[in-house]
Every structure is written in structure tokens, then in C-alpha cells.
Amino acid sequence: MGQLTQQQMETLQAQAAAGDRAGYYSTLENSGVAYGALAGGVVREDTLSGRMANAFMAGQAAQMGVVMDRDMALNN
């Protein structure tokens, strides 16, 4: 992975400010940052690791008496 360009950083900042998590992690992934694929899978729930991470989070919340829904998971 190389360093991110100024344009990529500006894109990431705009996506973060807009709350565009899926776009943010897609930009990272497309820029060669491996973490972007991992985190994007969690946000989009389109990878096995992403679905497992979300299921683990929901399970842990349930053990503490908190019922998680998709909106709660994505907004915290």
C-alpha cells in the first residue's frame, strides 16, 4: 500500500462528513488499503467476515440485554 493522495484524502473527508460509511471504505479498498475491504464488508454485510462481525456484535449486545437492529448497528 502506498500513501493516499491529497484527492483521495479529500474524498475520504467528504464521505466521512456525509456519513457515507460504505463509500468511505470502498474508497480505501480501491486505494489499496486492505482494511477498507474488511470494514466495508461489515458496513455492507456482503462478506462472510462482515456478517460474522455483526452477528458477534449482536450476540454480545444481547448478553447485555440490548437488542440490536441494523440501524442501531450502523449509527453507533
Backbone as XML, in Angstrom:
<?xml version="1.0"?>
<chain id="A" units="angstrom">
  <residue number="1" name="MET">
    <atom name="N" x="0.832" y="-1.176" z="0.000"/>
    <atom name="CA" x="0.000" y="0.000" z="0.000"/>
    <atom name="C" x="0.875" y="1.237" z="0.000"/>
  </residue>
  <residue number="2" name="GLY">
    <atom name="N" x="0.582" y="2.134" z="-0.915"/>
    <atom name="CA" x="1.268" y="3.412" z="-0.944"/>
    <atom name="C" x="0.516" y="4.433" z="-0.115"/>
  </residue>
  <residue number="3" name="GLN">
    <atom name="N" x="1.019" y="5.626" z="-0.122"/>
    <atom name="CA" x="0.334" y="6.684" z="0.606"/>
    <atom name="C" x="-0.866" y="7.170" z="-0.199"/>
  </residue>
  <residue number="4" name="LEU">
    <atom name="N" x="-1.882" y="7.644" z="0.523"/>
    <atom name="CA" x="-3.055" y="8.184" z="-0.140"/>
    <atom name="C" x="-2.733" y="9.556" z="-0.717"/>
  </residue>
  <residue number="5" name="THR">
    <atom name="N" x="-3.326" y="9.846" z="-1.858"/>
    <atom name="CA" x="-3.125" y="11.144" z="-2.484"/>
    <atom name="C" x="-3.971" y="12.200" z="-1.770"/>
  </residue>
  <residue number="6" name="GLN">
    <atom name="N" x="-3.693" y="13.452" z="-2.053"/>
    <atom name="CA" x="-4.481" y="14.536" z="-1.481"/>
    <atom name="C" x="-5.940" y="14.421" z="-1.918"/>
  </residue>
  <residue number="7" name="GLN">
    <atom name="N" x="-6.171" y="14.079" z="-3.173"/>
    <atom name="CA" x="-7.540" y="13.922" z="-3.668"/>
    <atom name="C" x="-8.258" y="12.792" z="-2.951"/>
  </residue>
  <residue number="8" name="GLN">
    <atom name="N" x="-7.583" y="11.671" z="-2.733"/>
    <atom name="CA" x="-8.190" y="10.562" z="-2.007"/>
    <atom name="C" x="-8.538" y="10.978" z="-0.575"/>
  </residue>
  <residue number="9" name="MET">
    <atom name="N" x="-7.630" y="11.713" z="0.061"/>
    <atom name="CA" x="-7.888" y="12.194" z="1.423"/>
    <atom name="C" x="-9.098" y="13.119" z="1.453"/>
  </residue>
  <residue number="10" name="GLU">
    <atom name="N" x="-9.203" y="14.002" z="0.470"/>
    <atom name="CA" x="-10.342" y="14.911" z="0.407"/>
    <atom name="C" x="-11.648" y="14.149" z="0.193"/>
  </residue>
  <residue number="11" name="THR">
    <atom name="N" x="-11.595" y="13.130" z="-0.654"/>
    <atom name="CA" x="-12.770" y="12.290" z="-0.888"/>
    <atom name="C" x="-13.173" y="11.592" z="0.402"/>
  </residue>
  <residue number="12" name="LEU">
    <atom name="N" x="-12.197" y="11.038" z="1.105"/>
    <atom name="CA" x="-12.477" y="10.361" z="2.371"/>
    <atom name="C" x="-13.070" y="11.321" z="3.400"/>
  </residue>
  <residue number="13" name="GLN">
    <atom name="N" x="-12.519" y="12.521" z="3.470"/>
    <atom name="CA" x="-13.036" y="13.514" z="4.420"/>
    <atom name="C" x="-14.482" y="13.873" z="4.094"/>
  </residue>
  <residue number="14" name="ALA">
    <atom name="N" x="-14.790" y="14.042" z="2.823"/>
    <atom name="CA" x="-16.160" y="14.374" z="2.420"/>
    <atom name="C" x="-17.106" y="13.222" z="2.727"/>
  </residue>
  <residue number="15" name="GLN">
    <atom name="N" x="-16.662" y="11.994" z="2.469"/>
    <atom name="CA" x="-17.507" y="10.834" z="2.746"/>
    <atom name="C" x="-17.741" y="10.684" z="4.249"/>
  </residue>
  <residue number="16" name="ALA">
    <atom name="N" x="-16.709" y="10.908" z="5.040"/>
    <atom name="CA" x="-16.859" y="10.824" z="6.497"/>
    <atom name="C" x="-17.824" y="11.888" z="6.995"/>
  </residue>
  <residue number="17" name="ALA">
    <atom name="N" x="-17.684" y="13.096" z="6.494"/>
    <atom name="CA" x="-18.555" y="14.196" z="6.919"/>
    <atom name="C" x="-20.012" y="13.930" z="6.544"/>
  </residue>
  <residue number="18" name="ALA">
    <atom name="N" x="-20.221" y="13.242" z="5.430"/>
    <atom name="CA" x="-21.573" y="12.932" z="4.957"/>
    <atom name="C" x="-22.141" y="11.666" z="5.603"/>
  </residue>
  <residue number="19" name="GLY">
    <atom name="N" x="-21.304" y="10.963" z="6.372"/>
    <atom name="CA" x="-21.762" y="9.716" z="6.984"/>
    <atom name="C" x="-21.842" y="8.558" z="6.010"/>
  </residue>
  <residue number="20" name="ASP">
    <atom name="N" x="-21.114" y="8.670" z="4.904"/>
    <atom name="CA" x="-21.122" y="7.637" z="3.859"/>
    <atom name="C" x="-20.091" y="6.563" z="4.183"/>
  </residue>
  <residue number="21" name="ARG">
    <atom name="N" x="-20.452" y="5.676" z="5.100"/>
    <atom name="CA" x="-19.505" y="4.636" z="5.529"/>
    <atom name="C" x="-19.142" y="3.687" z="4.394"/>
  </residue>
  <residue number="22" name="ALA">
    <atom name="N" x="-20.144" y="3.251" z="3.643"/>
    <atom name="CA" x="-19.877" y="2.308" z="2.556"/>
    <atom name="C" x="-18.943" y="2.937" z="1.520"/>
  </residue>
  <residue number="23" name="GLY">
    <atom name="N" x="-19.207" y="4.185" z="1.153"/>
    <atom name="CA" x="-18.344" y="4.877" z="0.202"/>
    <atom name="C" x="-16.936" y="5.078" z="0.743"/>
  </residue>
  <residue number="24" name="TYR">
    <atom name="N" x="-16.846" y="5.428" z="2.024"/>
    <atom name="CA" x="-15.554" y="5.655" z="2.674"/>
    <atom name="C" x="-14.682" y="4.406" z="2.587"/>
  </residue>
  <residue number="25" name="TYR">
    <atom name="N" x="-15.252" y="3.271" z="2.992"/>
    <atom name="CA" x="-14.452" y="2.044" z="2.979"/>
    <atom name="C" x="-14.198" y="1.549" z="1.564"/>
  </residue>
  <residue number="26" name="SER">
    <atom name="N" x="-15.114" y="1.805" z="0.640"/>
    <atom name="CA" x="-14.860" y="1.452" z="-0.761"/>
    <atom name="C" x="-13.699" y="2.273" z="-1.318"/>
  </residue>
  <residue number="27" name="THR">
    <atom name="N" x="-13.660" y="3.555" z="-0.959"/>
    <atom name="CA" x="-12.542" y="4.396" z="-1.405"/>
    <atom name="C" x="-11.226" y="3.862" z="-0.857"/>
  </residue>
  <residue number="28" name="LEU">
    <atom name="N" x="-11.217" y="3.502" z="0.425"/>
    <atom name="CA" x="-9.992" y="2.928" z="0.998"/>
    <atom name="C" x="-9.588" y="1.654" z="0.268"/>
  </residue>
  <residue number="29" name="GLU">
    <atom name="N" x="-10.563" y="0.758" z="0.077"/>
    <atom name="CA" x="-10.276" y="-0.506" z="-0.600"/>
    <atom name="C" x="-9.747" y="-0.264" z="-2.012"/>
  </residue>
  <residue number="30" name="ASN">
    <atom name="N" x="-10.396" y="0.613" z="-2.755"/>
    <atom name="CA" x="-9.966" y="0.907" z="-4.122"/>
    <atom name="C" x="-8.635" y="1.630" z="-4.179"/>
  </residue>
  <residue number="31" name="SER">
    <atom name="N" x="-8.208" y="2.181" z="-3.043"/>
    <atom name="CA" x="-6.918" y="2.867" z="-2.962"/>
    <atom name="C" x="-5.813" y="1.927" z="-2.489"/>
  </residue>
  <residue number="32" name="GLY">
    <atom name="N" x="-6.148" y="0.647" z="-2.313"/>
    <atom name="CA" x="-5.154" y="-0.333" z="-1.919"/>
    <atom name="C" x="-4.998" y="-0.516" z="-0.422"/>
  </residue>
  <residue number="33" name="VAL">
    <atom name="N" x="-5.915" y="0.024" z="0.354"/>
    <atom name="CA" x="-5.865" y="-0.133" z="1.809"/>
    <atom name="C" x="-6.713" y="-1.354" z="2.165"/>
  </residue>
  <residue number="34" name="ALA">
    <atom name="N" x="-6.069" y="-2.423" z="2.615"/>
    <atom name="CA" x="-6.756" y="-3.688" z="2.867"/>
    <atom name="C" x="-7.860" y="-3.547" z="3.910"/>
  </residue>
  <residue number="35" name="TYR">
    <atom name="N" x="-7.671" y="-2.692" z="4.888"/>
    <atom name="CA" x="-8.686" y="-2.504" z="5.917"/>
    <atom name="C" x="-10.013" y="-2.054" z="5.311"/>
  </residue>
  <residue number="36" name="GLY">
    <atom name="N" x="-9.969" y="-1.366" z="4.195"/>
    <atom name="CA" x="-11.190" y="-0.910" z="3.547"/>
    <atom name="C" x="-12.108" y="-2.067" z="3.181"/>
  </residue>
  <residue number="37" name="ALA">
    <atom name="N" x="-11.534" y="-3.159" z="2.711"/>
    <atom name="CA" x="-12.336" y="-4.334" z="2.342"/>
    <atom name="C" x="-12.944" y="-4.980" z="3.579"/>
  </residue>
  <residue number="38" name="LEU">
    <atom name="N" x="-12.165" y="-5.090" z="4.636"/>
    <atom name="CA" x="-12.657" y="-5.709" z="5.869"/>
    <atom name="C" x="-13.782" y="-4.884" z="6.481"/>
  </residue>
  <residue number="39" name="ALA">
    <atom name="N" x="-13.544" y="-3.599" z="6.682"/>
    <atom name="CA" x="-14.541" y="-2.730" z="7.298"/>
    <atom name="C" x="-15.753" y="-2.550" z="6.387"/>
  </residue>
  <residue number="40" name="GLY">
    <atom name="N" x="-15.522" y="-2.474" z="5.092"/>
    <atom name="CA" x="-16.630" y="-2.341" z="4.150"/>
    <atom name="C" x="-17.556" y="-3.538" z="4.204"/>
  </residue>
  <residue number="41" name="GLY">
    <atom name="N" x="-16.994" y="-4.719" z="4.376"/>
    <atom name="CA" x="-17.806" y="-5.927" z="4.497"/>
    <atom name="C" x="-18.711" y="-5.886" z="5.716"/>
  </residue>
  <residue number="42" name="VAL">
    <atom name="N" x="-18.238" y="-5.261" z="6.785"/>
    <atom name="CA" x="-19.057" y="-5.110" z="7.987"/>
    <atom name="C" x="-20.197" y="-4.133" z="7.718"/>
  </residue>
  <residue number="43" name="VAL">
    <atom name="N" x="-19.876" y="-3.001" z="7.112"/>
    <atom name="CA" x="-20.882" y="-1.973" z="6.852"/>
    <atom name="C" x="-21.930" y="-2.466" z="5.850"/>
  </residue>
  <residue number="44" name="ARG">
    <atom name="N" x="-21.466" y="-3.093" z="4.776"/>
    <atom name="CA" x="-22.388" y="-3.547" z="3.729"/>
    <atom name="C" x="-23.006" y="-4.910" z="4.025"/>
  </residue>
  <residue number="45" name="GLU">
    <atom name="N" x="-22.413" y="-5.637" z="4.966"/>
    <atom name="CA" x="-22.822" y="-7.004" z="5.289"/>
    <atom name="C" x="-22.815" y="-7.893" z="4.053"/>
  </residue>
  <residue number="46" name="ASP">
    <atom name="N" x="-21.796" y="-7.738" z="3.230"/>
    <atom name="CA" x="-21.736" y="-8.511" z="1.993"/>
    <atom name="C" x="-20.553" y="-9.471" z="1.936"/>
  </residue>
  <residue number="47" name="THR">
    <atom name="N" x="-19.905" y="-9.680" z="3.083"/>
    <atom name="CA" x="-18.827" y="-10.660" z="3.156"/>
    <atom name="C" x="-19.083" y="-11.554" z="4.366"/>
  </residue>
  <residue number="48" name="LEU">
    <atom name="N" x="-18.510" y="-12.723" z="4.345"/>
    <atom name="CA" x="-18.662" y="-13.629" z="5.479"/>
    <atom name="C" x="-18.113" y="-12.984" z="6.751"/>
  </residue>
  <residue number="49" name="SER">
    <atom name="N" x="-16.933" y="-12.380" z="6.659"/>
    <atom name="CA" x="-16.346" y="-11.762" z="7.853"/>
    <atom name="C" x="-17.209" y="-10.602" z="8.352"/>
  </residue>
  <residue number="50" name="GLY">
    <atom name="N" x="-17.813" y="-9.855" z="7.458"/>
    <atom name="CA" x="-18.685" y="-8.759" z="7.855"/>
    <atom name="C" x="-19.932" y="-9.250" z="8.558"/>
  </residue>
  <residue number="51" name="ARG">
    <atom name="N" x="-20.535" y="-10.294" z="8.002"/>
    <atom name="CA" x="-21.736" y="-10.854" z="8.637"/>
    <atom name="C" x="-21.401" y="-11.467" z="9.990"/>
  </residue>
  <residue number="52" name="MET">
    <atom name="N" x="-20.250" y="-12.124" z="10.075"/>
    <atom name="CA" x="-19.841" y="-12.721" z="11.355"/>
    <atom name="C" x="-19.572" y="-11.640" z="12.397"/>
  </residue>
  <residue number="53" name="ALA">
    <atom name="N" x="-18.930" y="-10.559" z="12.002"/>
    <atom name="CA" x="-18.655" y="-9.469" z="12.944"/>
    <atom name="C" x="-19.952" y="-8.863" z="13.461"/>
  </residue>
  <residue number="54" name="ASN">
    <atom name="N" x="-20.911" y="-8.654" z="12.580"/>
    <atom name="CA" x="-22.193" y="-8.087" z="13.001"/>
    <atom name="C" x="-22.972" y="-9.057" z="13.888"/>
  </residue>
  <residue number="55" name="ALA">
    <atom name="N" x="-22.910" y="-10.343" z="13.581"/>
    <atom name="CA" x="-23.585" y="-11.342" z="14.407"/>
    <atom name="C" x="-22.944" y="-11.396" z="15.796"/>
  </residue>
  <residue number="56" name="PHE">
    <atom name="N" x="-21.623" y="-11.307" z="15.844"/>
    <atom name="CA" x="-20.923" y="-11.297" z="17.135"/>
    <atom name="C" x="-21.341" y="-10.076" z="17.944"/>
  </residue>
  <residue number="57" name="MET">
    <atom name="N" x="-21.386" y="-8.913" z="17.301"/>
    <atom name="CA" x="-21.783" y="-7.692" z="17.999"/>
    <atom name="C" x="-23.205" y="-7.835" z="18.542"/>
  </residue>
  <residue number="58" name="ALA">
    <atom name="N" x="-24.113" y="-8.343" z="17.737"/>
    <atom name="CA" x="-25.499" y="-8.511" z="18.180"/>
    <atom name="C" x="-25.578" y="-9.502" z="19.341"/>
  </residue>
  <residue number="59" name="GLY">
    <atom name="N" x="-24.797" y="-10.568" z="19.265"/>
    <atom name="CA" x="-24.775" y="-11.557" z="20.342"/>
    <atom name="C" x="-24.257" y="-10.960" z="21.644"/>
  </residue>
  <residue number="60" name="GLN">
    <atom name="N" x="-23.201" y="-10.180" z="21.549"/>
    <atom name="CA" x="-22.653" y="-9.535" z="22.745"/>
    <atom name="C" x="-23.647" y="-8.541" z="23.326"/>
  </residue>
  <residue number="61" name="ALA">
    <atom name="N" x="-24.315" y="-7.791" z="22.461"/>
    <atom name="CA" x="-25.325" y="-6.835" z="22.928"/>
    <atom name="C" x="-26.465" y="-7.575" z="23.620"/>
  </residue>
  <residue number="62" name="ALA">
    <atom name="N" x="-26.905" y="-8.688" z="23.033"/>
    <atom name="CA" x="-27.997" y="-9.464" z="23.619"/>
    <atom name="C" x="-27.637" y="-9.970" z="25.011"/>
  </residue>
  <residue number="63" name="GLN">
    <atom name="N" x="-26.386" y="-10.367" z="25.194"/>
    <atom name="CA" x="-25.945" y="-10.822" z="26.519"/>
    <atom name="C" x="-26.033" y="-9.699" z="27.548"/>
  </residue>
  <residue number="64" name="MET">
    <atom name="N" x="-25.983" y="-8.461" z="27.085"/>
    <atom name="CA" x="-26.090" y="-7.312" z="27.981"/>
    <atom name="C" x="-27.508" y="-6.750" z="28.010"/>
  </residue>
  <residue number="65" name="GLY">
    <atom name="N" x="-28.443" y="-7.451" z="27.381"/>
    <atom name="CA" x="-29.826" y="-7.035" z="27.404"/>
    <atom name="C" x="-30.190" y="-5.965" z="26.387"/>
  </residue>
  <residue number="66" name="VAL">
    <atom name="N" x="-29.336" y="-5.761" z="25.394"/>
    <atom name="CA" x="-29.591" y="-4.760" z="24.357"/>
    <atom name="C" x="-29.947" y="-5.480" z="23.067"/>
  </residue>
  <residue number="67" name="VAL">
    <atom name="N" x="-31.067" y="-5.122" z="22.484"/>
    <atom name="CA" x="-31.477" y="-5.705" z="21.208"/>
    <atom name="C" x="-30.987" y="-4.778" z="20.102"/>
  </residue>
  <residue number="68" name="MET">
    <atom name="N" x="-30.129" y="-5.306" z="19.252"/>
    <atom name="CA" x="-29.563" y="-4.517" z="18.156"/>
    <atom name="C" x="-30.407" y="-4.691" z="16.907"/>
  </residue>
  <residue number="69" name="ASP">
    <atom name="N" x="-30.644" y="-3.602" z="16.211"/>
    <atom name="CA" x="-31.197" y="-3.685" z="14.871"/>
    <atom name="C" x="-30.181" y="-3.073" z="13.914"/>
  </residue>
  <residue number="70" name="ARG">
    <atom name="N" x="-30.430" y="-3.202" z="12.627"/>
    <atom name="CA" x="-29.450" y="-2.746" z="11.637"/>
    <atom name="C" x="-29.159" y="-1.244" z="11.769"/>
  </residue>
  <residue number="71" name="ASP">
    <atom name="N" x="-30.196" y="-0.447" z="11.977"/>
    <atom name="CA" x="-29.972" y="0.992" z="12.108"/>
    <atom name="C" x="-29.124" y="1.332" z="13.322"/>
  </residue>
  <residue number="72" name="MET">
    <atom name="N" x="-29.374" y="0.654" z="14.426"/>
    <atom name="CA" x="-28.592" y="0.897" z="15.634"/>
    <atom name="C" x="-27.127" y="0.518" z="15.396"/>
  </residue>
  <residue number="73" name="ALA">
    <atom name="N" x="-26.919" y="-0.592" z="14.728"/>
    <atom name="CA" x="-25.553" y="-1.060" z="14.488"/>
    <atom name="C" x="-24.784" y="-0.085" z="13.607"/>
  </residue>
  <residue number="74" name="LEU">
    <atom name="N" x="-25.441" y="0.463" z="12.605"/>
    <atom name="CA" x="-24.759" y="1.338" z="11.670"/>
    <atom name="C" x="-24.595" y="2.768" z="12.184"/>
  </residue>
  <residue number="75" name="ASN">
    <atom name="N" x="-25.341" y="3.146" z="13.208"/>
    <atom name="CA" x="-25.271" y="4.502" z="13.705"/>
    <atom name="C" x="-24.499" y="4.644" z="15.006"/>
  </residue>
  <residue number="76" name="ASN">
    <atom name="N" x="-23.854" y="3.594" z="15.457"/>
    <atom name="CA" x="-23.075" y="3.664" z="16.692"/>
    <atom name="C" x="-21.654" y="3.235" z="16.464"/>
  </residue>
</chain>
